[in-house]
Amino acid sequence: MDAVAVIFDLDGVLADSEPVHLAAEQAALAEHGHELSKAAKQPFVGLANAEIMRGLIDAFGIDTTIEELAEAKAAHQRTLLADMGGFPATTELVRRLAAASIPIAVASGSTRWNIDASLEAVGLAEFFDVRVSAEEVTLGKPAPDVFLEAARRLGVRPEDCVVVEDAVPGMTAALAAGMRCIAIPTITEPLDPEFGRAQLLFPAGMGSADVEAILAFILLA
């Protein structure tokens, strides 16, 4: 059956926010005397914010709580979001899906505040009435909870949804929800072989994303 809804991840898909998250996390860890490299952050890409905070605390042995580190990160994010941009391919995709009256939603491991602020920053807030944060469900990605909740709020069956993701945990969550997945990886070198499980993959990342191919997959698959 043709898809009747499309669910987007946020970070790395609608918003070019991974550099913002990294910079905010680097600043938060610097307050505790630690340096966070891009390579050290890489294993956490795609996880829920709370899971990232937990992972960083454990990895660096920081004497703080998940909530305190998350708030420190958020404080730095607020000063960085104004300069964040979107991606031409997914921005066009959102606008064309909306013009075709295809229901769309955001389902993200980020906080609800970050979802709202990021959509405003990239000029897509008006298109998304349904927004689901990992804070609103029991388990974050790679569990399917955020995608299942997004489908419920859209009023569609999970099997009638297509998910657009950039990270393996999100792709895993989408497939576990019984949804088809379009993968546009943020990290392409090296490309995780797990991305081969996606029904449509752009292995070179966002720069190679073909809007016409994506629309054909969504409408005709």
N, C-alpha and C positions, 0 to 999 in steps of 0.2 A: 504493500500500500504506500502511496506517496506520503511524504512527511507532511504533517499539518502544523508543526511548530519547530522552531530552531532555538536552541539554548546555547548561549555564548558564555565561555569563561571570560573573565575580565582582564586580569594582568597578563600581558603578552599577547592578547588577542584583540581586545578593543582599545586598551590603553598601553602605551609604551612605558610601562611603569616599573619593569624590573630594575632599571638603573636607579629609579627613585627609591624603591624598597631597599636596594643594596646600600645606597648612600645613607638612608635613614638608619639602617641596621648598623652600618659602620660607625655612625656618629653615636648611636646608643651604646655600642660595645666599647667605644673609645672612652666613654664615661667610666667604664670599669677597668680601663687600662689594657684593652685588647684590640688587636687589629684584625679585621675580617676581610679576607681576600675574596675576589670573585670566584676563585676555584673552591674555596672553603664553603661558600654559599651554595654552589651548584647542586649538591645533593638534596637541598631543601626546596628547590624550585617546584612549584605546583602544589605544595602542601598547604594545609590551613595555617593561618597566621599563628594560632596558638601552638601548633605542632612545630613551626619554625622557631618560635621563642623557646620552647622546651628543648629543641635540638641544640640551639646555640648555647643555652645555659649549661647543658650537659657537656657539649664539646669543649667549652672554654672554662668550665668549672666556676661559673659566676655565682656569687652570693646574692641572689635576688630572686624574685618570683616571676612567673610568667606574666602576670598582670602588670607588674612594675616595668618589666622590660618592654612589654607591648605599648605601654603608655609613653615610655621614653621614645620609642620608635615613632609613634604617632605624632608626638610633639615635633620631631624633626621633619616628618612627612608634610606637615601642614605648611612648612616654609618652602617645600620643594615642588608641591603639586602644581603650582601656577605655571611652571615651565614645562609640564609634561604634555606630550602630544599623543595623537592617535596614530592609526595605520591607514593609509589610503584604501587598501583592499577591503579591510573589514568595515571601514566607515561607509564605503560605497555599498557593500553587501547589506549592511543594516538598513540603509536608506531604500534600497531596492526591495528588500523583503517587506518593509513597512508600506511601501507604495503598492505592493501586491497583496496587502492585507493578510500576510502570513504572520501568525502570532510569534513573538520573540520574547525571550527572557534572559536575564543574567543569573548565573549560578556560580558563586565564587568562594574560594577559601578565605578571602579577605573579610575584614570587618564590614558591617553595614555602613559605617561612616565612610570608609575608604571607597566602597562601591559608589555611594552617592557622590562623593567629592570627585572621584575619577571620571565618572560619566559627565559631570558638569564641566570638568576641565577639558575633555576632548569633544564636547559639543554634541553628545549623544543622549543626554538625560531625557529628552522629550520622547524618545522612542521606547523606553523601557518602564512599563508600569509594574512588571513582575521582576523583583530582584530578591535573590535568596543568598544569604550569607551563611558561612559555616557556623556562625554564632546561633543561628536559628534552628539547627538540626542537631541530632544526637552525635553523629560522626562526620568529620570532614573527609575530603578526598584522601585516599583512593576509595573510600566507601561511597556508595551511590546516593547517599541521602539528599545532598543538595539538588541533584538532578531530578530525583523522584519528587521532591517537594516543588520544584519549578513546574514539572509536568502537572502536578495536582492543582497548582494555582492557575495554570493556563487552561485547565479543564480538558486535557488531552491524555491519551494513553502513552506510556513510556515508549512503546514500540513504534509510535508515530512521530517520534522526535529525532532530530539530528542535532548533535552537539558539535560545537567548534572549540577545539582545545589546542594548547601549545605544549603541554607537559604530560609525561607518562602517568603520574597519579590521576590527573583529570581524565585522560583517555581511559584508564582502567576503571574509573568510577562510572564513566558514560557507558561502557560496555557492560559493566555489572548491572546497570540500570535497565539493560535491554534496549539501549538506544544505539543508533549508528553514529559513528564519529568521524569527523573531518579533523585531521591533525596538521597543524601548521607549527612545527617545533620552534621554540625559542633557541634551544641549544642544538646546533646542528653538527658541531665538530667537537667530539665525535657524536654521530647520530645514534641514539639508543635503538638497538634492533627491536625493542618492544613496540616502537612506532609502526612496525609492519603489521600490527594487529588492526590498525585503523582501516576503515573502509575506503577512505580517500586520504592520501598523504602527499604533502608538499615537502619533500625531504630537504630542500634548500631553504626552508623557512619562509617568513612573511614576504620577503622580496620576490619569491617565486609564486606566491598565491595568485591563482587565476580566478577572478570573480565569475566569469562566464562558466567555467568548469564547475565551480562550487554551486552556482545556481542550477546548473543542469543536474548535478547529483541530487540536490535537495528536491527539485521538482519532478525528476524522472526516475530516481532510484526505486 
